[in-house]
Amino acid sequence: MMFFTTSLIALSIGYYGTSMAMSPGRDLGLHYVRLSAEIAEYAEDGANIMIKNGWLEQPPMAPDRDDLVKQG
């Protein structure tokens, strides 16, 4: 669940980047940069929690299809 939450936080930073690129006003861009920096702190905290608990040592991987065929 923590990996999913951290992924959503990272996705929201991307949405702020898209919003910043599409905004015509400079003042809005500054707010998006500030918000992105604040959200990045949450993402870092989440990554540190996952590392501390050993959940981020190896990223999720797809099963080895060749190995599955050999076993079955």
DAQUIGI-V179284 format. One record per residue. N is the residue number from 1. RES is the residue in three letters. SS is DSSP state (alpha for helix, beta for strand, coil for the rest). PHI is phi in whole degrees, 0 to 359 (* if undefined). OMEGA is omega in degrees with one decimal (NA if undefined). Layout:
n;res;ss;phi;omega
N;RES;SS;PHI;OMEGA
N;RES;SS;PHI;OMEGA
//
This chain:
n;res;ss;phi;omega
1;MET;coil;*;-179.4
2;MET;alpha;295;178.6
3;PHE;alpha;298;179.5
4;PHE;alpha;296;-179.7
5;THR;alpha;297;179.1
6;THR;alpha;294;176.7
7;SER;alpha;295;177.1
8;LEU;alpha;294;177.4
9;ILE;alpha;297;179.0
10;ALA;alpha;296;178.1
11;LEU;alpha;297;179.6
12;SER;alpha;295;175.8
13;ILE;alpha;296;176.5
14;GLY;alpha;297;177.6
15;TYR;alpha;294;176.0
16;TYR;alpha;295;176.8
17;GLY;alpha;297;177.2
18;THR;alpha;295;178.8
19;SER;alpha;297;179.3
20;MET;alpha;295;-179.6
21;ALA;alpha;291;-176.7
22;MET;alpha;269;-177.0
23;SER;coil;279;179.3
24;PRO;coil;283;-175.7
25;GLY;coil;270;178.7
26;ARG;alpha;288;-178.3
27;ASP;alpha;296;177.9
28;LEU;alpha;292;178.3
29;GLY;alpha;301;178.4
30;LEU;alpha;295;177.6
31;HIS;alpha;293;178.9
32;TYR;alpha;296;177.6
33;VAL;alpha;295;178.7
34;ARG;alpha;297;179.7
35;LEU;alpha;295;178.1
36;SER;alpha;297;178.6
37;ALA;alpha;294;178.4
38;GLU;alpha;294;-179.9
39;ILE;alpha;291;178.1
40;ALA;alpha;298;176.0
41;GLU;alpha;296;176.4
42;TYR;alpha;296;179.3
43;ALA;alpha;297;178.5
44;GLU;alpha;294;177.2
45;ASP;alpha;299;178.7
46;GLY;alpha;296;177.8
47;ALA;alpha;296;178.3
48;ASN;alpha;296;177.0
49;ILE;alpha;296;-179.3
50;MET;alpha;294;178.0
51;ILE;alpha;294;-179.1
52;LYS;alpha;300;-178.3
53;ASN;coil;270;178.2
54;GLY;coil;77;-179.2
55;TRP;coil;270;-174.3
56;LEU;coil;241;-179.7
57;GLU;coil;291;178.4
58;GLN;coil;225;-179.1
59;PRO;coil;293;178.2
60;PRO;coil;301;-177.3
61;MET;coil;232;175.9
62;ALA;coil;285;177.9
63;PRO;coil;297;177.2
64;ASP;coil;285;-174.7
65;ARG;alpha;295;179.9
66;ASP;alpha;297;178.9
67;ASP;alpha;294;178.5
68;LEU;alpha;295;179.4
69;VAL;alpha;293;-179.7
70;LYS;alpha;295;-178.4
71;GLN;alpha;286;-173.7
72;GLY;coil;269;NA
//
